[in-house]
Amino acid sequence: MSRIGKKPVAIPKGVKVSLNKSALEVNGPKGTLGWEIPRRIAVHIDQSTSEVIFSRSTNERTVRALHGLARSLVANMVKGVTDGFTKSLEVIGVGYSAKVQGKDLMLAVGYSNQVKMPIPEGISVGDTKTVNVAMAGIGSVPVTTIVISGIDKQRVGQFAATVRAIRPPEPYKGKGIRYVGETVRRKAGKAMAGAE
């Protein structure tokens, strides 16, 4: 039995979970999410205990994997419609900045032109703020924080990854876009020539 799949998902107050054939819908204070349950995975909504229970039809390897996946995705849907998900990014570098203009995220990250990224539907980007931070080997550098939030964990994570891919952190000075708390392995620069 899948250890994750056999755990029921608790339905908090204010959240409604409905099942229509294989279409599962989760409705909460922050919005509505839907998902098509895979075949061979059975879902039961227990109204007495306010839980969603998952079971599988066979013990095949792929079905066992889907059992845990289905439980995890529904748990994320419930968390998304109640609390939502956020990912925070830092833009580090002299002259690097980020700002929200209408429905676009504008990034100035060392290219000749600003990079314009349309913000997807259902995703919100909070007001960016810049502070100066002392970094080892560089001195004081402006760091702009971008906070991406939404109810769909996959879409929030995907948009954060797409933004980071515009200018990933480089290993010499650490400039670029990185997740808050991400550790970037640093390399030493080239040694001066002539020291023989």
mmCIF file of the C-alpha atoms, coordinates in Angstrom:
data_MODEL
# 
_entry.id   MODEL 
# 
loop_
_atom_site.group_PDB 
_atom_site.id 
_atom_site.type_symbol 
_atom_site.label_atom_id 
_atom_site.label_alt_id 
_atom_site.label_comp_id 
_atom_site.label_asym_id 
_atom_site.label_entity_id 
_atom_site.label_seq_id 
_atom_site.pdbx_PDB_ins_code 
_atom_site.Cartn_x 
_atom_site.Cartn_y 
_atom_site.Cartn_z 
_atom_site.occupancy 
_atom_site.B_iso_or_equiv 
_atom_site.pdbx_formal_charge 
_atom_site.auth_seq_id 
_atom_site.auth_comp_id 
_atom_site.auth_asym_id 
_atom_site.auth_atom_id 
_atom_site.pdbx_PDB_model_num 
ATOM 1   C CA . MET A 1 1   ? 0.000   0.000  0.000   1.00 0.00 ? 1   MET A CA 1 
ATOM 2   C CA . SER A 1 2   ? 1.301   3.454  -0.838  1.00 0.00 ? 2   SER A CA 1 
ATOM 3   C CA . ARG A 1 3   ? 2.184   5.216  2.406   1.00 0.00 ? 3   ARG A CA 1 
ATOM 4   C CA . ILE A 1 4   ? 1.212   8.567  0.916   1.00 0.00 ? 4   ILE A CA 1 
ATOM 5   C CA . GLY A 1 5   ? -1.808  7.243  -0.993  1.00 0.00 ? 5   GLY A CA 1 
ATOM 6   C CA . LYS A 1 6   ? -3.446  5.632  2.031   1.00 0.00 ? 6   LYS A CA 1 
ATOM 7   C CA . LYS A 1 7   ? -3.407  8.901  4.047   1.00 0.00 ? 7   LYS A CA 1 
ATOM 8   C CA . PRO A 1 8   ? -6.795  10.604 3.775   1.00 0.00 ? 8   PRO A CA 1 
ATOM 9   C CA . VAL A 1 9   ? -6.916  14.313 2.878   1.00 0.00 ? 9   VAL A CA 1 
ATOM 10  C CA . ALA A 1 10  ? -8.749  16.372 5.512   1.00 0.00 ? 10  ALA A CA 1 
ATOM 11  C CA . ILE A 1 11  ? -11.292 18.870 4.159   1.00 0.00 ? 11  ILE A CA 1 
ATOM 12  C CA . PRO A 1 12  ? -11.078 22.098 6.193   1.00 0.00 ? 12  PRO A CA 1 
ATOM 13  C CA . LYS A 1 13  ? -14.079 24.311 6.961   1.00 0.00 ? 13  LYS A CA 1 
ATOM 14  C CA . GLY A 1 14  ? -15.066 26.547 4.064   1.00 0.00 ? 14  GLY A CA 1 
ATOM 15  C CA . VAL A 1 15  ? -13.787 24.055 1.447   1.00 0.00 ? 15  VAL A CA 1 
ATOM 16  C CA . LYS A 1 16  ? -16.150 21.964 -0.689  1.00 0.00 ? 16  LYS A CA 1 
ATOM 17  C CA . VAL A 1 17  ? -14.916 18.883 -2.553  1.00 0.00 ? 17  VAL A CA 1 
ATOM 18  C CA . SER A 1 18  ? -17.217 17.382 -5.198  1.00 0.00 ? 18  SER A CA 1 
ATOM 19  C CA . LEU A 1 19  ? -16.807 14.404 -7.508  1.00 0.00 ? 19  LEU A CA 1 
ATOM 20  C CA . ASN A 1 20  ? -18.602 14.082 -10.849 1.00 0.00 ? 20  ASN A CA 1 
ATOM 21  C CA . LYS A 1 21  ? -17.658 10.716 -12.419 1.00 0.00 ? 21  LYS A CA 1 
ATOM 22  C CA . SER A 1 22  ? -13.852 11.121 -12.652 1.00 0.00 ? 22  SER A CA 1 
ATOM 23  C CA . ALA A 1 23  ? -13.758 14.932 -12.397 1.00 0.00 ? 23  ALA A CA 1 
ATOM 24  C CA . LEU A 1 24  ? -12.823 16.170 -8.920  1.00 0.00 ? 24  LEU A CA 1 
ATOM 25  C CA . GLU A 1 25  ? -13.476 19.819 -8.038  1.00 0.00 ? 25  GLU A CA 1 
ATOM 26  C CA . VAL A 1 26  ? -12.191 21.661 -4.969  1.00 0.00 ? 26  VAL A CA 1 
ATOM 27  C CA . ASN A 1 27  ? -13.850 24.965 -4.107  1.00 0.00 ? 27  ASN A CA 1 
ATOM 28  C CA . GLY A 1 28  ? -12.531 27.255 -1.353  1.00 0.00 ? 28  GLY A CA 1 
ATOM 29  C CA . PRO A 1 29  ? -12.168 30.873 -0.250  1.00 0.00 ? 29  PRO A CA 1 
ATOM 30  C CA . LYS A 1 30  ? -9.343  31.606 -2.747  1.00 0.00 ? 30  LYS A CA 1 
ATOM 31  C CA . GLY A 1 31  ? -10.912 29.957 -5.811  1.00 0.00 ? 31  GLY A CA 1 
ATOM 32  C CA . THR A 1 32  ? -11.742 26.691 -7.555  1.00 0.00 ? 32  THR A CA 1 
ATOM 33  C CA . LEU A 1 33  ? -9.442  23.952 -8.886  1.00 0.00 ? 33  LEU A CA 1 
ATOM 34  C CA . GLY A 1 34  ? -10.370 20.842 -10.863 1.00 0.00 ? 34  GLY A CA 1 
ATOM 35  C CA . TRP A 1 35  ? -8.559  17.632 -11.789 1.00 0.00 ? 35  TRP A CA 1 
ATOM 36  C CA . GLU A 1 36  ? -9.377  14.485 -13.778 1.00 0.00 ? 36  GLU A CA 1 
ATOM 37  C CA . ILE A 1 37  ? -8.830  11.414 -11.544 1.00 0.00 ? 37  ILE A CA 1 
ATOM 38  C CA . PRO A 1 38  ? -6.830  8.702  -13.373 1.00 0.00 ? 38  PRO A CA 1 
ATOM 39  C CA . ARG A 1 39  ? -8.534  5.402  -14.162 1.00 0.00 ? 39  ARG A CA 1 
ATOM 40  C CA . ARG A 1 40  ? -7.844  2.623  -11.662 1.00 0.00 ? 40  ARG A CA 1 
ATOM 41  C CA . ILE A 1 41  ? -7.786  5.147  -8.783  1.00 0.00 ? 41  ILE A CA 1 
ATOM 42  C CA . ALA A 1 42  ? -11.003 5.299  -6.759  1.00 0.00 ? 42  ALA A CA 1 
ATOM 43  C CA . VAL A 1 43  ? -11.890 8.400  -4.735  1.00 0.00 ? 43  VAL A CA 1 
ATOM 44  C CA . HIS A 1 44  ? -14.400 8.424  -1.894  1.00 0.00 ? 44  HIS A CA 1 
ATOM 45  C CA . ILE A 1 45  ? -15.528 11.599 -0.095  1.00 0.00 ? 45  ILE A CA 1 
ATOM 46  C CA . ASP A 1 46  ? -16.435 10.739 3.512   1.00 0.00 ? 46  ASP A CA 1 
ATOM 47  C CA . GLN A 1 47  ? -18.874 13.419 4.707   1.00 0.00 ? 47  GLN A CA 1 
ATOM 48  C CA . SER A 1 48  ? -18.932 12.177 8.325   1.00 0.00 ? 48  SER A CA 1 
ATOM 49  C CA . THR A 1 49  ? -15.182 12.661 8.875   1.00 0.00 ? 49  THR A CA 1 
ATOM 50  C CA . SER A 1 50  ? -14.712 15.403 6.212   1.00 0.00 ? 50  SER A CA 1 
ATOM 51  C CA . GLU A 1 51  ? -11.979 13.455 4.422   1.00 0.00 ? 51  GLU A CA 1 
ATOM 52  C CA . VAL A 1 52  ? -11.120 12.378 0.878   1.00 0.00 ? 52  VAL A CA 1 
ATOM 53  C CA . ILE A 1 53  ? -10.005 8.725  0.747   1.00 0.00 ? 53  ILE A CA 1 
ATOM 54  C CA . PHE A 1 54  ? -8.052  7.133  -2.132  1.00 0.00 ? 54  PHE A CA 1 
ATOM 55  C CA . SER A 1 55  ? -7.785  3.480  -3.161  1.00 0.00 ? 55  SER A CA 1 
ATOM 56  C CA . ARG A 1 56  ? -6.390  1.630  -6.177  1.00 0.00 ? 56  ARG A CA 1 
ATOM 57  C CA . SER A 1 57  ? -7.704  -1.257 -8.232  1.00 0.00 ? 57  SER A CA 1 
ATOM 58  C CA . THR A 1 58  ? -4.481  -3.245 -8.793  1.00 0.00 ? 58  THR A CA 1 
ATOM 59  C CA . ASN A 1 59  ? -0.960  -3.502 -7.420  1.00 0.00 ? 59  ASN A CA 1 
ATOM 60  C CA . GLU A 1 60  ? 0.837   -2.709 -10.683 1.00 0.00 ? 60  GLU A CA 1 
ATOM 61  C CA . ARG A 1 61  ? 3.823   -0.395 -10.385 1.00 0.00 ? 61  ARG A CA 1 
ATOM 62  C CA . THR A 1 62  ? 2.275   2.470  -12.407 1.00 0.00 ? 62  THR A CA 1 
ATOM 63  C CA . VAL A 1 63  ? -1.004  2.256  -10.471 1.00 0.00 ? 63  VAL A CA 1 
ATOM 64  C CA . ARG A 1 64  ? 0.887   2.337  -7.160  1.00 0.00 ? 64  ARG A CA 1 
ATOM 65  C CA . ALA A 1 65  ? 2.666   5.493  -8.340  1.00 0.00 ? 65  ALA A CA 1 
ATOM 66  C CA . LEU A 1 66  ? -0.636  7.090  -9.388  1.00 0.00 ? 66  LEU A CA 1 
ATOM 67  C CA . HIS A 1 67  ? -2.131  6.276  -5.975  1.00 0.00 ? 67  HIS A CA 1 
ATOM 68  C CA . GLY A 1 68  ? 0.365   8.487  -4.135  1.00 0.00 ? 68  GLY A CA 1 
ATOM 69  C CA . LEU A 1 69  ? 0.313   11.119 -6.903  1.00 0.00 ? 69  LEU A CA 1 
ATOM 70  C CA . ALA A 1 70  ? -3.480  11.467 -6.768  1.00 0.00 ? 70  ALA A CA 1 
ATOM 71  C CA . ARG A 1 71  ? -3.411  11.970 -3.002  1.00 0.00 ? 71  ARG A CA 1 
ATOM 72  C CA . SER A 1 72  ? -0.588  14.553 -3.203  1.00 0.00 ? 72  SER A CA 1 
ATOM 73  C CA . LEU A 1 73  ? -2.269  16.562 -5.977  1.00 0.00 ? 73  LEU A CA 1 
ATOM 74  C CA . VAL A 1 74  ? -5.623  16.696 -4.162  1.00 0.00 ? 74  VAL A CA 1 
ATOM 75  C CA . ALA A 1 75  ? -3.869  17.715 -0.909  1.00 0.00 ? 75  ALA A CA 1 
ATOM 76  C CA . ASN A 1 76  ? -2.150  20.534 -2.850  1.00 0.00 ? 76  ASN A CA 1 
ATOM 77  C CA . MET A 1 77  ? -5.486  21.601 -4.342  1.00 0.00 ? 77  MET A CA 1 
ATOM 78  C CA . VAL A 1 78  ? -7.052  21.823 -0.867  1.00 0.00 ? 78  VAL A CA 1 
ATOM 79  C CA . LYS A 1 79  ? -4.069  23.813 0.456   1.00 0.00 ? 79  LYS A CA 1 
ATOM 80  C CA . GLY A 1 80  ? -4.141  26.055 -2.632  1.00 0.00 ? 80  GLY A CA 1 
ATOM 81  C CA . VAL A 1 81  ? -7.791  27.096 -2.291  1.00 0.00 ? 81  VAL A CA 1 
ATOM 82  C CA . THR A 1 82  ? -7.363  27.782 1.442   1.00 0.00 ? 82  THR A CA 1 
ATOM 83  C CA . ASP A 1 83  ? -3.862  29.303 1.865   1.00 0.00 ? 83  ASP A CA 1 
ATOM 84  C CA . GLY A 1 84  ? -2.401  29.520 -1.656  1.00 0.00 ? 84  GLY A CA 1 
ATOM 85  C CA . PHE A 1 85  ? 1.238   28.991 -2.654  1.00 0.00 ? 85  PHE A CA 1 
ATOM 86  C CA . THR A 1 86  ? 4.099   31.473 -2.951  1.00 0.00 ? 86  THR A CA 1 
ATOM 87  C CA . LYS A 1 87  ? 7.600   31.382 -4.419  1.00 0.00 ? 87  LYS A CA 1 
ATOM 88  C CA . SER A 1 88  ? 10.080  34.180 -3.772  1.00 0.00 ? 88  SER A CA 1 
ATOM 89  C CA . LEU A 1 89  ? 12.940  35.096 -6.101  1.00 0.00 ? 89  LEU A CA 1 
ATOM 90  C CA . GLU A 1 90  ? 15.887  37.457 -5.667  1.00 0.00 ? 90  GLU A CA 1 
ATOM 91  C CA . VAL A 1 91  ? 17.349  39.526 -8.518  1.00 0.00 ? 91  VAL A CA 1 
ATOM 92  C CA . ILE A 1 92  ? 20.989  40.205 -7.578  1.00 0.00 ? 92  ILE A CA 1 
ATOM 93  C CA . GLY A 1 93  ? 23.380  42.487 -9.454  1.00 0.00 ? 93  GLY A CA 1 
ATOM 94  C CA . VAL A 1 94  ? 24.329  46.111 -9.999  1.00 0.00 ? 94  VAL A CA 1 
ATOM 95  C CA . GLY A 1 95  ? 21.817  47.625 -12.426 1.00 0.00 ? 95  GLY A CA 1 
ATOM 96  C CA . TYR A 1 96  ? 19.563  44.564 -12.187 1.00 0.00 ? 96  TYR A CA 1 
ATOM 97  C CA . SER A 1 97  ? 15.927  45.257 -11.324 1.00 0.00 ? 97  SER A CA 1 
ATOM 98  C CA . ALA A 1 98  ? 12.390  43.907 -11.615 1.00 0.00 ? 98  ALA A CA 1 
ATOM 99  C CA . LYS A 1 99  ? 9.046   45.699 -11.644 1.00 0.00 ? 99  LYS A CA 1 
ATOM 100 C CA . VAL A 1 100 ? 5.417   44.926 -12.425 1.00 0.00 ? 100 VAL A CA 1 
ATOM 101 C CA . GLN A 1 101 ? 3.839   46.998 -15.227 1.00 0.00 ? 101 GLN A CA 1 
ATOM 102 C CA . GLY A 1 102 ? 0.161   46.177 -15.697 1.00 0.00 ? 102 GLY A CA 1 
ATOM 103 C CA . LYS A 1 103 ? 0.007   42.447 -16.519 1.00 0.00 ? 103 LYS A CA 1 
ATOM 104 C CA . ASP A 1 104 ? 3.716   42.141 -17.303 1.00 0.00 ? 104 ASP A CA 1 
ATOM 105 C CA . LEU A 1 105 ? 6.840   41.535 -15.242 1.00 0.00 ? 105 LEU A CA 1 
ATOM 106 C CA . MET A 1 106 ? 9.699   43.707 -16.534 1.00 0.00 ? 106 MET A CA 1 
ATOM 107 C CA . LEU A 1 107 ? 13.231  42.429 -15.848 1.00 0.00 ? 107 LEU A CA 1 
ATOM 108 C CA . ALA A 1 108 ? 16.436  44.397 -16.354 1.00 0.00 ? 108 ALA A CA 1 
ATOM 109 C CA . VAL A 1 109 ? 19.096  41.714 -15.947 1.00 0.00 ? 109 VAL A CA 1 
ATOM 110 C CA . GLY A 1 110 ? 22.086  42.748 -18.048 1.00 0.00 ? 110 GLY A CA 1 
ATOM 111 C CA . TYR A 1 111 ? 20.656  42.341 -21.558 1.00 0.00 ? 111 TYR A CA 1 
ATOM 112 C CA . SER A 1 112 ? 20.533  45.274 -23.998 1.00 0.00 ? 112 SER A CA 1 
ATOM 113 C CA . ASN A 1 113 ? 16.735  45.466 -23.578 1.00 0.00 ? 113 ASN A CA 1 
ATOM 114 C CA . GLN A 1 114 ? 14.407  44.791 -20.673 1.00 0.00 ? 114 GLN A CA 1 
ATOM 115 C CA . VAL A 1 115 ? 12.811  41.331 -20.687 1.00 0.00 ? 115 VAL A CA 1 
ATOM 116 C CA . LYS A 1 116 ? 8.995   41.525 -20.733 1.00 0.00 ? 116 LYS A CA 1 
ATOM 117 C CA . MET A 1 117 ? 7.246   38.503 -19.214 1.00 0.00 ? 117 MET A CA 1 
ATOM 118 C CA . PRO A 1 118 ? 3.434   38.289 -19.362 1.00 0.00 ? 118 PRO A CA 1 
ATOM 119 C CA . ILE A 1 119 ? 2.046   37.173 -15.985 1.00 0.00 ? 119 ILE A CA 1 
ATOM 120 C CA . PRO A 1 120 ? -0.155  34.072 -16.555 1.00 0.00 ? 120 PRO A CA 1 
ATOM 121 C CA . GLU A 1 121 ? -3.844  33.997 -15.605 1.00 0.00 ? 121 GLU A CA 1 
ATOM 122 C CA . GLY A 1 122 ? -4.325  32.948 -11.973 1.00 0.00 ? 122 GLY A CA 1 
ATOM 123 C CA . ILE A 1 123 ? -0.817  34.062 -10.954 1.00 0.00 ? 123 ILE A CA 1 
ATOM 124 C CA . SER A 1 124 ? -0.097  37.308 -9.109  1.00 0.00 ? 124 SER A CA 1 
ATOM 125 C CA . VAL A 1 125 ? 3.259   39.004 -8.671  1.00 0.00 ? 125 VAL A CA 1 
ATOM 126 C CA . GLY A 1 126 ? 3.518   41.169 -5.557  1.00 0.00 ? 126 GLY A CA 1 
ATOM 127 C CA . ASP A 1 127 ? 5.141   44.597 -5.512  1.00 0.00 ? 127 ASP A CA 1 
ATOM 128 C CA . THR A 1 128 ? 8.882   44.181 -5.931  1.00 0.00 ? 128 THR A CA 1 
ATOM 129 C CA . LYS A 1 129 ? 11.159  45.764 -3.340  1.00 0.00 ? 129 LYS A CA 1 
ATOM 130 C CA . THR A 1 130 ? 14.875  46.504 -3.520  1.00 0.00 ? 130 THR A CA 1 
ATOM 131 C CA . VAL A 1 131 ? 17.339  46.586 -0.614  1.00 0.00 ? 131 VAL A CA 1 
ATOM 132 C CA . ASN A 1 132 ? 21.140  46.813 -0.536  1.00 0.00 ? 132 ASN A CA 1 
ATOM 133 C CA . VAL A 1 133 ? 22.810  43.670 0.814   1.00 0.00 ? 133 VAL A CA 1 
ATOM 134 C CA . ALA A 1 134 ? 26.505  43.180 1.607   1.00 0.00 ? 134 ALA A CA 1 
ATOM 135 C CA . MET A 1 135 ? 27.835  40.137 -0.253  1.00 0.00 ? 135 MET A CA 1 
ATOM 136 C CA . ALA A 1 136 ? 31.204  38.479 0.312   1.00 0.00 ? 136 ALA A CA 1 
ATOM 137 C CA . GLY A 1 137 ? 33.749  39.429 -2.335  1.00 0.00 ? 137 GLY A CA 1 
ATOM 138 C CA . ILE A 1 138 ? 31.478  41.979 -4.069  1.00 0.00 ? 138 ILE A CA 1 
ATOM 139 C CA . GLY A 1 139 ? 30.498  44.548 -1.472  1.00 0.00 ? 139 GLY A CA 1 
ATOM 140 C CA . SER A 1 140 ? 27.058  46.140 -1.259  1.00 0.00 ? 140 SER A CA 1 
ATOM 141 C CA . VAL A 1 141 ? 24.717  44.935 -4.023  1.00 0.00 ? 141 VAL A CA 1 
ATOM 142 C CA . PRO A 1 142 ? 21.061  45.852 -4.685  1.00 0.00 ? 142 PRO A CA 1 
ATOM 143 C CA . VAL A 1 143 ? 18.776  42.810 -4.251  1.00 0.00 ? 143 VAL A CA 1 
ATOM 144 C CA . THR A 1 144 ? 15.224  42.958 -5.642  1.00 0.00 ? 144 THR A CA 1 
ATOM 145 C CA . THR A 1 145 ? 12.701  40.457 -4.252  1.00 0.00 ? 145 THR A CA 1 
ATOM 146 C CA . ILE A 1 146 ? 9.879   39.111 -6.455  1.00 0.00 ? 146 ILE A CA 1 
ATOM 147 C CA . VAL A 1 147 ? 6.995   37.260 -4.731  1.00 0.00 ? 147 VAL A CA 1 
ATOM 148 C CA . ILE A 1 148 ? 4.930   35.011 -7.036  1.00 0.00 ? 148 ILE A CA 1 
ATOM 149 C CA . SER A 1 149 ? 1.664   33.626 -5.638  1.00 0.00 ? 149 SER A CA 1 
ATOM 150 C CA . GLY A 1 150 ? -1.407  31.680 -6.758  1.00 0.00 ? 150 GLY A CA 1 
ATOM 151 C CA . ILE A 1 151 ? -3.676  28.766 -5.881  1.00 0.00 ? 151 ILE A CA 1 
ATOM 152 C CA . ASP A 1 152 ? -2.169  26.208 -8.317  1.00 0.00 ? 152 ASP A CA 1 
ATOM 153 C CA . LYS A 1 153 ? 1.172   24.914 -6.994  1.00 0.00 ? 153 LYS A CA 1 
ATOM 154 C CA . GLN A 1 154 ? 2.322   23.637 -10.385 1.00 0.00 ? 154 GLN A CA 1 
ATOM 155 C CA . ARG A 1 155 ? 1.647   26.945 -12.180 1.00 0.00 ? 155 ARG A CA 1 
ATOM 156 C CA . VAL A 1 156 ? 3.305   29.032 -9.438  1.00 0.00 ? 156 VAL A CA 1 
ATOM 157 C CA . GLY A 1 157 ? 6.405   26.808 -9.518  1.00 0.00 ? 157 GLY A CA 1 
ATOM 158 C CA . GLN A 1 158 ? 6.518   26.783 -13.326 1.00 0.00 ? 158 GLN A CA 1 
ATOM 159 C CA . PHE A 1 159 ? 6.311   30.572 -13.630 1.00 0.00 ? 159 PHE A CA 1 
ATOM 160 C CA . ALA A 1 160 ? 9.002   31.006 -10.924 1.00 0.00 ? 160 ALA A CA 1 
ATOM 161 C CA . ALA A 1 161 ? 11.265  28.566 -12.812 1.00 0.00 ? 161 ALA A CA 1 
ATOM 162 C CA . THR A 1 162 ? 10.637  30.413 -16.109 1.00 0.00 ? 162 THR A CA 1 
ATOM 163 C CA . VAL A 1 163 ? 11.569  33.755 -14.507 1.00 0.00 ? 163 VAL A CA 1 
ATOM 164 C CA . ARG A 1 164 ? 14.719  32.243 -12.963 1.00 0.00 ? 164 ARG A CA 1 
ATOM 165 C CA . ALA A 1 165 ? 15.749  30.785 -16.349 1.00 0.00 ? 165 ALA A CA 1 
ATOM 166 C CA . ILE A 1 166 ? 15.955  34.318 -17.852 1.00 0.00 ? 166 ILE A CA 1 
ATOM 167 C CA . ARG A 1 167 ? 19.252  34.884 -15.981 1.00 0.00 ? 167 ARG A CA 1 
ATOM 168 C CA . PRO A 1 168 ? 20.289  31.970 -13.708 1.00 0.00 ? 168 PRO A CA 1 
ATOM 169 C CA . PRO A 1 169 ? 22.857  32.864 -11.023 1.00 0.00 ? 169 PRO A CA 1 
ATOM 170 C CA . GLU A 1 170 ? 26.419  32.734 -12.301 1.00 0.00 ? 170 GLU A CA 1 
ATOM 171 C CA . PRO A 1 171 ? 29.099  31.097 -10.108 1.00 0.00 ? 171 PRO A CA 1 
ATOM 172 C CA . TYR A 1 172 ? 31.759  33.860 -10.029 1.00 0.00 ? 172 TYR A CA 1 
ATOM 173 C CA . LYS A 1 173 ? 29.976  36.914 -8.605  1.00 0.00 ? 173 LYS A CA 1 
ATOM 174 C CA . GLY A 1 174 ? 26.596  35.299 -7.874  1.00 0.00 ? 174 GLY A CA 1 
ATOM 175 C CA . LYS A 1 175 ? 24.710  37.760 -10.117 1.00 0.00 ? 175 LYS A CA 1 
ATOM 176 C CA . GLY A 1 176 ? 21.379  36.670 -11.596 1.00 0.00 ? 176 GLY A CA 1 
ATOM 177 C CA . ILE A 1 177 ? 17.962  35.459 -10.477 1.00 0.00 ? 177 ILE A CA 1 
ATOM 178 C CA . ARG A 1 178 ? 17.736  32.849 -7.733  1.00 0.00 ? 178 ARG A CA 1 
ATOM 179 C CA . TYR A 1 179 ? 15.178  31.475 -5.276  1.00 0.00 ? 179 TYR A CA 1 
ATOM 180 C CA . VAL A 1 180 ? 15.218  33.045 -1.812  1.00 0.00 ? 180 VAL A CA 1 
ATOM 181 C CA . GLY A 1 181 ? 17.447  30.813 0.318   1.00 0.00 ? 181 GLY A CA 1 
ATOM 182 C CA . GLU A 1 182 ? 19.017  29.066 -2.705  1.00 0.00 ? 182 GLU A CA 1 
ATOM 183 C CA . THR A 1 183 ? 22.713  28.302 -2.263  1.00 0.00 ? 183 THR A CA 1 
ATOM 184 C CA . VAL A 1 184 ? 24.849  29.074 -5.305  1.00 0.00 ? 184 VAL A CA 1 
ATOM 185 C CA . ARG A 1 185 ? 28.184  27.260 -5.449  1.00 0.00 ? 185 ARG A CA 1 
ATOM 186 C CA . ARG A 1 186 ? 30.832  29.890 -6.018  1.00 0.00 ? 186 ARG A CA 1 
ATOM 187 C CA . LYS A 1 187 ? 34.032  29.474 -8.063  1.00 0.00 ? 187 LYS A CA 1 
ATOM 188 C CA . ALA A 1 188 ? 37.290  31.323 -7.622  1.00 0.00 ? 188 ALA A CA 1 
ATOM 189 C CA . GLY A 1 189 ? 38.189  33.724 -10.421 1.00 0.00 ? 189 GLY A CA 1 
ATOM 190 C CA . LYS A 1 190 ? 41.304  33.322 -12.559 1.00 0.00 ? 190 LYS A CA 1 
ATOM 191 C CA . ALA A 1 191 ? 44.584  33.824 -10.705 1.00 0.00 ? 191 ALA A CA 1 
ATOM 192 C CA . MET A 1 192 ? 46.904  36.625 -11.792 1.00 0.00 ? 192 MET A CA 1 
ATOM 193 C CA . ALA A 1 193 ? 49.434  35.568 -14.458 1.00 0.00 ? 193 ALA A CA 1 
ATOM 194 C CA . GLY A 1 194 ? 53.165  35.844 -13.815 1.00 0.00 ? 194 GLY A CA 1 
ATOM 195 C CA . ALA A 1 195 ? 53.262  34.467 -10.284 1.00 0.00 ? 195 ALA A CA 1 
ATOM 196 C CA . GLU A 1 196 ? 55.906  31.810 -10.949 1.00 0.00 ? 196 GLU A CA 1 
# 
